[in-house]
Amino acid sequence: MKFIKWAAGLSFALGATGLMLIALAAAFGFAHPALDFFNHLQAVIFPGTLFCLLASPFFVDMPRWRALAMTVSATGFMASSLIVVPELTPLLNARDAMPQDGRPVYKLLTHNLFGRNREAATLWDSIRAEDPDILTFQEYFPEQRNGLHALMEDTYPYHSICRGGKRANVAIYAKIPFEAETEGACATGGTDRISRIVARFAGEDAQPFTVVTTHFDWPGQISQLDKGDNIAEGIDLAFARQRGQFADLGAALQKLPGPLVLSGDFNSTSWSYAVRGFATRAGLERQDHSLMTYPTRFYVAGWRETWPFLPIDHVMTRGGIKVHELYAGDPAGSDHKPIITRFSVNP
């Protein structure tokens, strides 16, 4: 029995130490993208280190080992808190009140539809229930367009669709007219794997504003673009590709005047230095903080529903955009939840 307790305590202490090392690596993610990758695991790291801290007295009998386990757990929890807590505090702040001066309030829905989603009728029912003025789609593959476009075109007669590489199938639909300010339907950034659509809304009686949507690669995702047999080199190239995507988008946004709403699937969590640094450099205000949107389902001998635990879909604003409401909606057959936001534009 003593051996079992000793083995259990040692295993617990080793697990707490491993979790602490991951938390510390994530905290130093500003130094290298490979360390920042661990910030995508904060939904596990933060509660895990807290559990280890609280459970150490029960799992470790020996006083010295117990003190060590509690110290290690506390260090990991503090390191994780430095990342997670600042992303939780904005959730306590009240949104701007609805305008009382008669200016229009727009409702925008952004949604990664999921490339394998064939439930066009379900998607359309979900869209009609929310009744947004503007829609931005990611993973809008031909299978989605073939079923969904015909259902939507009467209600959303204005649209711009980008057809391209793996991440380049994006679209903007709207009830109100806009101009796509890019060459053709989309602008491809860096490679044909990603794209963006820029839509300029300029009503006669309303303040002009711009809506941009995009879809990024996963950080560290090795693809056929990453040539060579060296795995480490391939990982470095994959991280470099993500940095290039952020840089390309930031440079494009700098050229766009006036109020702006950026929405899309960034495949990076709001805890990552990559997302936070990009928003700071681009002069954007992040409107979602730790809003879990992915995954709503996973595949193990069939598709299984699950609670999302990664905040990788984002809405960011600039230049007089006032957000009055923001929440996650019904996935409607997708592996992402949509984000719905109401906003107005300062005169």
N, C-alpha and C positions, 0 to 999 in steps of 0.2 A: 504493500500500500504506500509506504514512504517513497519507494522508487517511482511509482506512478505519479504521485504528487510532484516529485522532483522533476520528472520528465515533462509533466504538464506545465509546471512553472517555467522551466527552461524554454520550452516551445513558445510559450506566451511571450517571454522576454525577447526571444529572437524575432518573433513576429512584430513586436512593438518597435524593435530596433530597425528592422527592415522598413517599416512604415515611416519611421522618423527620417531615415535616409532619403526616402522618396520625397517626403515633405520638404526637406532641406534643399534637395535638387530642384524642386519646383519653385521654391522661394528665390533661388538664384537663376531662374529662367531668363532674366534679362541678359545674362552673360552669353548664352548660346541657345539657339532654337531647340536643340536636343534636350536641354534641361527644361525649357518652357513646355515641351511636350507633356511633361508630368502634370502640368496645371490642368490638362483636360481630364485628369482623374480626381479632381478635388471633391467631386461628389462622393467618392469613396474615402479619400485621404482625410478630409475634415471630420466626418463622423467616426471614422476608424480610429484616429488618434485620440479623439475624445473618449471613445469606448475603452481604449487601452488605459487611459489615465484613470478613469473611474473604476475599471475592473481589476487593476493591478493588485489591490489589497486582497481580493478574493481568489486570484489565480496564483499568486506567488506567496509562499509561506515564509521563506527565510527573510529576515528583516533586511539584510544587506541587498539581496537580490530584489526585494520589493522596492526598496528605495531607489535602486538603479532603474528598475522598470518604470517607476513613476516619473523619474527625472527624464528618461528617454521619451516617454509618452508626452510629458508636458512640453518638451522641446519640439517634438513633432507637431503638437497641437498649436503651439504658438506660431511656428513657421507657416502652417496652413492657414491660421487665422489672419495672418498678414495679407493673404491673398483673398480669402473668402469674405471676411467681415466687411471690408469696404464695398464689396459688391452686394451686400445685404442691406446696408444702411440706406441707400437711395430708395429702397422699396417702402420705407417708412414715410417718405416725403409725399405730400399731397400734390396731385397734378394741377395744372393751371385750370381755373374755372372756365366754363364755356363763355365765349365772348357775348357781350350784350349790345354790341354796336351794329349788329346786322351783317357782319362779315360772314362769308360762307365757312362752314365746318365740313371737312372732307373725311371720308372713311376709307382707309386703305387696308387691304388684306394681302399679305405676302405669304406664299406657300410653296414649299418643295413638294410637288405632287407625287414623287416616287416613280421611277422609271417603270416599275412593274405593276403600277396601279391601273387596273382596267375598269374601275367603277365610276364611269363618267356620270351616270345618273346620280350616284351618291355624292360625288363632288359638286355637281350642279345644285342639288338640294341644299348642301351645306353653304354654298355661295349665296343662294337665294335667301337662306335664313339670315345671313349676316347683312346682305344687301349693301355691299361696299360700292363706293364711287369709282375706286381705282383698284386694280388687281395686278400683282406682280407674281409671276410663276417661275419656278426653277424645275429642272428635270421635266420640261414640257416636250416630251418626245413625240414622234408621230403617232404612237398608240394613244396618247392623251389627246392630241390635237384632233385626230380623226373622230373621236367621240364627243369631245367637250366643246369644240369650236362651234359646231352647228347649234348646240343648245344655248350658247352664250351670245351669238352675234347680234341678235335682235336687241338684247338688253345692253350689250357692250359693243356698240358699232365701231368704236375707235380702238385700234390695236396695232401693235408692232411685235413681230415674232422673229427671234434669232434662231437659226438652224445651223448647228456647227458641231464641234467636237464633243467629247464626253460630258463636259460641264457647260457646253455652250448653248444648250436648248433652254432659252429663257424667253419670257414674253411679258408685255404690259397690255392690259385691257382697261378701258375706261368708258364711263357713260358720257364724259365730257371730252371735247376735242383736245388733241395735243399734237405736237410736231416731234417726230423722232429726229433729234439733232445729231445723229451720227450718220456716217456714210452707209447707205443701205439700211438694213433692218437692225444691224448690230455692229459693235466694234469689238474686234478680237484682241485680247491683251496677251502679249508674250508668245503664246502658242495657241493652237486652235482648240485647246481643251477648255478654255474659259472664255467668257464674253461679258459684255454689259449692254444694256439698252438705256439710253438717255431720252426721257420724254419731257418736253417743255410745255407746260400748261400756262396759257395766257388768255384768260377770259376777259371780255370787254369791261365787265364791272367788278373784276376781282384782281387781287394782287398776283402777278405771275410767280410761278414756282416750278421747280424741276424735280422729277422723280427718276431715280436711277436704280436699276436692279442688276445683280450679278450672282455668280456661283463660283466658289473657289474649290481648289483641290484640298484633300486632307493634308495636314502637315506631315512631312516625312513619308508621304505615299510614293513608293518606288513604282515607276511605270516604264513603258518602253522608251520613254524619252530619256531615261537615265541610263546611258550606254555604259558598257563595261561589265566585267564579272566581279568587280570589287564591291561587296555589299556596303562597306563603309562609305566608299565614294558615291555609290548610288543614293545613300541616305543624305549625304551632304548636298547632292544635286537636287534632291527632292525638297529639302528645306530651303535651298536657294531659290527654287521655283516658287515656293510660297512667298518668300520675301519679294521676289520679282512681281508677283501678282498684286501684292499690297502696294508696291511702289508704282506700278503702272496705273492702278486705280486712283491712287492719291494724286498723281500727276494729271490725270484726266479731270478729276474733281476741281483742281486748282483753276482750270480754264473755264469752269462753269460759273456764271455770275448769279447772284441773288440767292433767295431761300431755296433750300434743297432737302429732299428726303432720300436717304439711301436705305435700301432694303435688300435682303437676300440671304442665301445660305453660305456662310463663310467657312463652314467646317472647322471652326475654331471657337472655343468657348469664351464666354465673357470674362473668365478668370485668367486667360492667357495674356502674357505681355504683348504678343503679336497683335491682338485685337485692340487692347488698350493703347498701345503705342501708335497704331495706325490712326485711331480716332483723334489722338492728341495732335499728331503731325498734320492731319487733314483739317483740323479745326472743327471737328464734329462732336456733337453731344450724343452719347449713347443713351438710348431711351429704354432699352431692356437691360436688366441686371439679374443674372441668375434665373432667367425665365426658361424653364426646361421645355424643350420642344422635340428632342430626339433621344432615343428611338421609341416610337410607340408600338413597334412590333419587331420580332426577330425570328429567324428561321432555324428551327430544330425539328426535323421531320414534319415540316409544315409550319405555317406562320402562326406565331404566338403573340398575343397582346401583352404589353408590358407598360410600366410607368416610365415616361421619359426622364432621363437623368443628365442630359447634356444640353446646355444652352448654346447652340451653334447657329441659330437663325437670329438675325439682328436687324434692328431699325435704328438708324442714326440720323440726326438732323443738323441743320446749320442755318443761320441767317434769318431769324425772325419766325421760324416755325415753332408754334406752340402746341404741344401734345396734351390733349385733355383726357385721353383714355388709352390704355394699352393692355392687351390680354391675349392669352393663347386660346385658339378655337378648336373645333372638332377636326381630327385628322382625316376623316372621310375616306378611309382606305389607304392613306399614305402612311409612311413610316415617320413623318414629321407632323407636328401640330402647326397650323398657321398662326401668324401673329396678326392681330387686328388692332389698328390704332385710329383714333380720331384726332385730327389736327386742324389748326387754322393758321393763317399767315398774317403777321402783323402788317398794318398799312405802312 
